[in-house]
Amino acid sequence: MKRYNLRIKGPVGDIETLIEDPGPQRRGLALIAHPHPLHGGSLDNKVTWTLARAALRRGLVAVRSNFRGVGRSAGAFDQGLGETEDLLRVAAVLGAQYPGLFWSLLGFSFGAYVQNRVAARMAAERLILVGPAMRLYAFDAPDLPTHIIHGSADELIPVAVVRAYAQDHGIPLHEVEGADHFFHGKLKPLRALAEDLCP
């Protein structure tokens, strides 16, 4: 596996991006978005890291970026608007670097909200929303194959809210029994689910 960092030029400056490439047998690209930057979210978040491991196991190039104002990424928190633009820029640059490979979009919590927005504006094969922050942000109906992973004991985003959204839009919901919002002690079942949902 090759692991390297890029500073991609975005609308307000550098976007710190980490790429993990499984090698010549790569079968696609996974863009992975981290939780809320004002509450400690970064590309090193353990759930985000777990999703990257799942993507790599399935032969996908795992791409993680820091949102605005986090790590070496320029700018300041922009309520998901600027963050959407930045991820679209990252996808454009990496898509050109790996031509002919499809994208899978994965996001955790606030990152799921951003990926819901990204999915409306770029071609992707699938969208995987993990612990989506649906009580805090308005999620549109996705028009690509979508799955949701959510903890049955999520203390921040009640699973009932997510169930209602999933039912309204015909989206499969995969509940991790006993998992809280940050999947403490439940990263293994989260990873297994994410692997199953990647191509």
Residue pairs with C-beta under 8 A, 6 or more apart in sequence:
1 20
1 21
1 22
1 23
1 56
2 19
2 20
2 21
2 23
3 18
3 19
3 20
3 21
4 18
4 19
4 21
5 16
5 17
5 18
5 19
6 17
6 19
6 93
7 14
7 15
7 16
7 17
7 72
8 14
8 15
8 17
8 65
8 89
8 90
8 93
9 15
9 89
10 73
10 74
10 75
10 85
10 86
10 89
10 90
11 82
11 85
11 86
11 89
12 68
12 74
12 75
12 82
13 73
13 74
13 75
14 72
14 73
14 74
15 65
15 66
15 73
15 74
15 86
15 89
15 90
16 43
16 65
16 66
16 70
16 71
16 72
16 73
17 63
17 64
17 65
17 66
17 90
17 94
18 43
18 63
18 64
18 65
19 61
19 62
19 63
19 94
20 52
20 56
20 61
20 62
21 61
22 56
22 59
22 60
22 61
25 59
26 59
26 60
26 61
26 98
26 101
27 58
27 59
27 60
27 101
27 199
28 58
28 59
28 60
28 61
28 101
28 102
28 103
28 104
28 125
28 199
29 60
29 61
29 63
29 94
29 95
29 98
29 101
29 102
29 103
29 104
30 51
30 52
30 55
30 60
30 61
30 62
30 63
30 103
30 104
30 105
30 106
30 198
31 63
31 87
31 90
31 91
31 94
31 103
31 104
31 105
31 106
31 115
31 118
32 43
32 48
32 51
32 52
32 55
32 62
32 63
32 64
32 106
32 107
32 108
32 111
33 48
33 65
33 67
33 83
33 87
33 105
33 106
33 107
33 108
33 110
33 111
33 112
33 114
33 115
33 118
34 41
34 42
34 43
34 45
34 48
34 64
34 66
34 67
34 70
34 108
34 110
34 111
35 41
35 45
35 47
35 48
35 108
35 109
35 110
35 111
36 109
36 110
36 133
37 66
37 67
37 68
37 69
37 70
37 77
37 110
38 77
41 67
41 70
41 109
41 110
41 111
42 48
42 66
42 70
42 71
43 64
43 65
43 66
43 70
43 71
45 108
46 182
46 183
46 187
47 108
47 109
47 130
47 131
47 182
47 183
47 187
47 190
48 64
48 108
48 111
50 183
50 187
50 190
50 191
50 194
51 62
51 106
51 108
51 128
51 130
51 190
51 191
51 194
52 62
52 64
53 62
53 191
54 191
54 192
54 194
54 195
54 198
55 61
55 62
55 104
55 106
55 194
55 198
56 62
57 195
58 195
58 198
58 199
60 104
60 198
60 199
61 94
61 98
61 101
63 90
63 91
63 94
65 73
65 86
65 87
65 90
66 72
66 73
67 73
67 77
67 83
67 86
67 114
68 74
68 75
68 76
68 77
68 78
68 82
68 83
68 86
69 75
69 76
69 77
73 86
75 82
75 86
80 110
80 113
80 114
80 117
80 137
83 114
84 114
84 117
84 118
84 121
87 114
87 115
87 118
88 118
88 121
88 122
91 103
91 118
91 122
95 101
95 103
102 123
102 124
102 125
102 199
103 122
103 123
103 124
103 125
104 124
104 125
104 126
104 127
104 128
104 198
104 199
105 115
105 118
105 119
105 124
105 126
105 127
105 128
106 115
106 127
106 128
106 130
106 194
107 113
107 114
107 115
107 116
107 128
107 129
107 130
107 132
108 130
108 131
109 130
109 131
109 132
109 133
109 156
109 157
109 181
110 133
110 136
110 137
112 129
112 130
112 131
112 132
112 133
112 139
113 132
113 133
113 136
113 137
113 139
115 127
115 129
116 127
116 129
116 132
116 139
116 140
116 142
117 140
118 124
119 127
119 142
119 143
119 144
119 146
120 140
120 142
120 143
124 144
125 144
125 145
125 199
126 144
126 145
126 146
126 147
126 197
126 198
126 199
127 142
127 144
127 145
127 146
127 147
128 146
128 147
128 148
128 149
128 194
128 197
128 198
129 139
129 146
129 147
129 148
129 149
130 148
130 149
130 150
130 190
130 194
131 149
131 150
131 151
131 154
131 156
131 157
131 181
131 182
131 183
132 139
132 148
132 150
132 157
132 162
132 165
133 156
133 157
134 157
134 161
134 162
134 165
135 156
135 157
135 158
135 161
136 157
139 165
141 168
141 169
142 169
142 171
146 169
146 171
146 172
147 171
147 172
147 173
147 174
147 197
148 162
148 165
148 166
148 171
148 172
148 173
148 174
149 174
149 175
149 176
149 190
149 193
149 194
149 197
150 157
150 159
150 162
150 173
150 174
150 175
150 176
150 179
151 159
151 175
151 176
151 178
151 179
151 180
151 181
151 183
151 186
152 159
152 175
152 176
152 177
152 178
152 179
153 159
153 178
153 179
153 180
154 162
154 179
154 180
154 181
155 180
155 181
156 181
157 181
159 175
162 173
163 173
165 171
166 172
166 173
174 193
174 197
176 183
176 186
176 189
176 190
176 193
177 189
178 186
179 185
179 186
179 189
179 190
180 186
183 190
